[in-house]
Amino acid sequence: MAIFKCKMCGGSLEINDNKTVAECEYCGTKQTLPKLGDERKANLYDRANHFRRNNEFDKAMSIYENILNEDKTDAESYWSIVLCRYGIEYVEDPTSHKRVPTVNRAQFTSVFMDEDYKSAIKYADALQKDVYESEAKAIDEIQKGILEISQKEEPFDVFICYKETDSNGRRTPDSVLATELYHELVKEGFLRFC
């Protein structure tokens, strides 16, 4: 039985070699699993997923691409590249306590048209495919909302995205930083969108 880190929360998952989907006992998220095969590949995935969970998407993407250089049929690597390209961060919803995707790198192209998404679907088994399609649908909905809002706005140089309040209605540290950043950008003459 291999130990693998949850893609959402980083908790340890104990997985059998033949499983392709698991549920994390810590965050309750149903997620797809890679074909690990050996300890080296497991370490690459853990490192890449660590970078992705910490929003270091380019570093993570580079590792997933290295995995694909060795196995062009690895559905999980293709899917993970999609998560990096769209800057997907899974955050805990304060009401439901479920992990939900947040898009940090909105694209003009639908996730369903992404070549890596298509490859993930092509090489996935039936269980993985269901999870990928469900996640892609959620990502696509979020992205459509972002694009709809941004298209109604005047042109901007910088988009500032943050969470205003926490589950207790208090202002978040991110909102304080975003306000400071906003005022600095105004002083410098940048067009911004919050």
C-alpha positions as CSV (number, residue, x, y, z in Angstrom):
1,M,0.0,0.0,0.0
2,A,1.5,3.4,-1.1
3,I,1.2,6.7,0.8
4,F,0.2,9.7,-1.3
5,K,-0.6,13.2,-0.4
6,C,-4.2,14.6,-1.0
7,K,-4.3,17.0,-3.9
8,M,-6.6,19.3,-2.0
9,C,-5.5,19.4,1.6
10,G,-2.1,17.6,1.7
11,G,-3.3,14.9,4.1
12,S,-1.8,11.4,3.7
13,L,-3.8,9.0,1.6
14,E,-3.2,5.3,1.9
15,I,-3.9,3.8,-1.5
16,N,-3.8,0.4,-3.1
17,D,-1.8,0.1,-6.3
18,N,-4.9,-0.6,-8.4
19,K,-7.1,2.2,-7.2
20,T,-7.6,5.2,-9.5
21,V,-10.0,7.2,-7.3
22,A,-10.0,7.8,-3.6
23,E,-11.7,9.9,-0.9
24,C,-9.5,11.8,1.5
25,E,-10.4,11.0,5.2
26,Y,-9.3,14.5,6.2
27,C,-11.1,16.8,3.8
28,G,-13.6,14.3,2.3
29,T,-12.7,15.1,-1.2
30,K,-13.1,12.5,-3.9
31,Q,-10.1,12.7,-6.2
32,T,-8.3,10.8,-8.9
33,L,-5.0,9.1,-8.2
34,P,-1.9,8.7,-10.4
35,K,-0.4,5.4,-11.6
36,L,2.6,5.5,-9.3
37,G,4.5,2.4,-10.2
38,D,7.6,3.2,-8.2
39,E,8.8,5.4,-5.4
40,R,10.5,7.9,-7.7
41,K,7.3,8.7,-9.5
42,A,5.4,9.0,-6.2
43,N,8.0,11.5,-5.0
44,L,7.6,13.5,-8.2
45,Y,3.9,13.7,-7.8
46,D,4.1,14.6,-4.1
47,R,6.6,17.4,-5.0
48,A,4.5,18.7,-7.9
49,N,1.3,18.6,-5.9
50,H,3.0,20.4,-3.0
51,F,4.0,23.2,-5.4
52,R,0.5,23.3,-6.9
53,R,-1.2,23.5,-3.5
54,N,1.1,26.4,-2.7
55,N,0.1,28.2,-5.9
56,E,3.5,27.7,-7.5
57,F,1.8,26.5,-10.7
58,D,4.7,26.8,-13.1
59,K,7.1,24.8,-10.9
60,A,4.4,22.1,-10.5
61,M,3.6,22.1,-14.3
62,S,7.3,21.5,-15.1
63,I,7.3,18.3,-12.9
64,Y,4.1,17.0,-14.4
65,E,5.5,17.5,-17.9
66,N,8.6,15.5,-16.8
67,I,6.3,12.7,-15.7
68,L,4.6,12.8,-19.1
69,N,8.0,12.6,-20.8
70,E,8.3,9.1,-19.3
71,D,4.6,8.1,-19.8
72,K,2.5,9.8,-22.4
73,T,-0.6,7.9,-21.2
74,D,-0.6,9.3,-17.6
75,A,-4.1,10.8,-17.4
76,E,-3.4,12.3,-13.9
77,S,-0.4,14.3,-15.2
78,Y,-2.5,15.8,-18.0
79,W,-5.2,16.7,-15.5
80,S,-2.7,18.2,-13.1
81,I,-1.3,20.4,-15.9
82,V,-4.8,21.7,-16.5
83,L,-5.1,22.5,-12.8
84,C,-1.9,24.5,-13.1
85,R,-2.8,26.3,-16.3
86,Y,-6.1,27.5,-14.8
87,G,-4.4,28.2,-11.4
88,I,-6.8,25.9,-9.5
89,E,-6.6,26.2,-5.8
90,Y,-8.9,24.1,-3.7
91,V,-10.2,26.2,-0.8
92,E,-12.5,25.2,2.1
93,D,-16.0,26.5,1.8
94,P,-16.8,28.0,5.3
95,T,-20.4,26.8,5.1
96,S,-20.2,23.3,3.7
97,H,-16.5,22.7,4.7
98,K,-16.1,21.1,1.3
99,R,-13.0,21.8,-0.9
100,V,-14.1,23.9,-3.9
101,P,-12.0,25.0,-6.8
102,T,-10.9,28.7,-7.2
103,V,-9.6,29.9,-10.6
104,N,-6.4,32.0,-10.2
105,R,-5.5,32.0,-13.8
106,A,-8.6,32.6,-15.9
107,Q,-8.2,31.7,-19.5
108,F,-10.3,32.8,-22.5
109,T,-10.5,29.2,-23.7
110,S,-12.9,26.8,-22.0
111,V,-11.3,24.0,-20.0
112,F,-13.3,21.6,-22.2
113,M,-11.3,22.8,-25.2
114,D,-7.9,22.4,-23.5
115,E,-5.7,19.8,-25.2
116,D,-4.4,18.5,-21.8
117,Y,-8.0,18.1,-20.6
118,K,-8.8,16.1,-23.7
119,S,-5.7,13.9,-23.2
120,A,-6.7,13.3,-19.5
121,I,-10.1,12.2,-20.6
122,K,-8.6,10.0,-23.4
123,Y,-6.3,8.1,-21.0
124,A,-8.5,8.0,-17.9
125,D,-10.5,5.0,-16.8
126,A,-14.2,5.4,-16.2
127,L,-14.0,6.4,-12.5
128,Q,-11.3,9.0,-13.3
129,K,-13.2,10.3,-16.2
130,D,-16.3,11.0,-14.1
131,V,-14.2,13.0,-11.6
132,Y,-12.4,15.0,-14.3
133,E,-15.6,15.8,-16.1
134,S,-17.3,16.9,-12.8
135,E,-14.3,19.1,-11.8
136,A,-14.0,20.6,-15.3
137,K,-17.7,21.5,-15.2
138,A,-17.1,23.4,-11.9
139,I,-14.0,25.1,-13.2
140,D,-15.8,26.1,-16.5
141,E,-18.7,27.6,-14.5
142,I,-16.3,29.7,-12.4
143,Q,-14.3,30.8,-15.4
144,K,-17.5,31.8,-17.3
145,G,-18.5,34.0,-14.3
146,I,-15.1,35.6,-14.1
147,L,-15.1,36.4,-17.8
148,E,-18.7,37.7,-17.8
149,I,-17.8,40.1,-15.0
150,S,-14.5,41.2,-16.5
151,Q,-16.1,41.8,-20.0
152,K,-18.5,44.3,-18.4
153,E,-15.7,46.4,-16.9
154,E,-13.5,49.0,-18.5
155,P,-10.1,47.8,-19.7
156,F,-7.7,47.1,-16.8
157,D,-4.0,46.4,-16.3
158,V,-4.3,44.5,-13.0
159,F,-7.0,42.2,-11.6
160,I,-7.0,41.9,-7.8
161,C,-8.8,38.9,-6.4
162,Y,-9.2,38.2,-2.7
163,K,-11.7,37.0,-0.1
164,E,-13.2,40.0,1.8
165,T,-14.4,38.3,5.0
166,D,-13.9,35.1,6.8
167,S,-16.6,32.7,8.1
168,N,-17.1,34.9,11.1
169,G,-17.7,38.0,9.0
170,R,-14.3,39.5,9.9
171,R,-12.1,41.1,7.3
172,T,-9.4,38.7,6.0
173,P,-5.6,39.5,6.0
174,D,-5.8,39.2,2.2
175,S,-8.4,42.0,2.0
176,V,-6.1,44.3,3.9
177,L,-3.2,43.5,1.6
178,A,-5.4,43.9,-1.5
179,T,-6.6,47.4,-0.3
180,E,-3.0,48.4,0.2
181,L,-2.0,47.1,-3.2
182,Y,-5.0,48.8,-4.8
183,H,-4.0,52.2,-3.4
184,E,-0.4,51.7,-4.5
185,L,-1.5,50.8,-8.1
186,V,-3.8,53.9,-8.1
187,K,-0.8,56.1,-7.2
188,E,1.3,54.5,-10.0
189,G,-1.5,55.1,-12.5
190,F,-2.4,51.5,-13.3
191,L,-5.9,50.6,-14.4
192,R,-7.2,48.0,-11.9
193,F,-10.2,45.7,-11.5
194,C,-11.2,44.3,-8.1
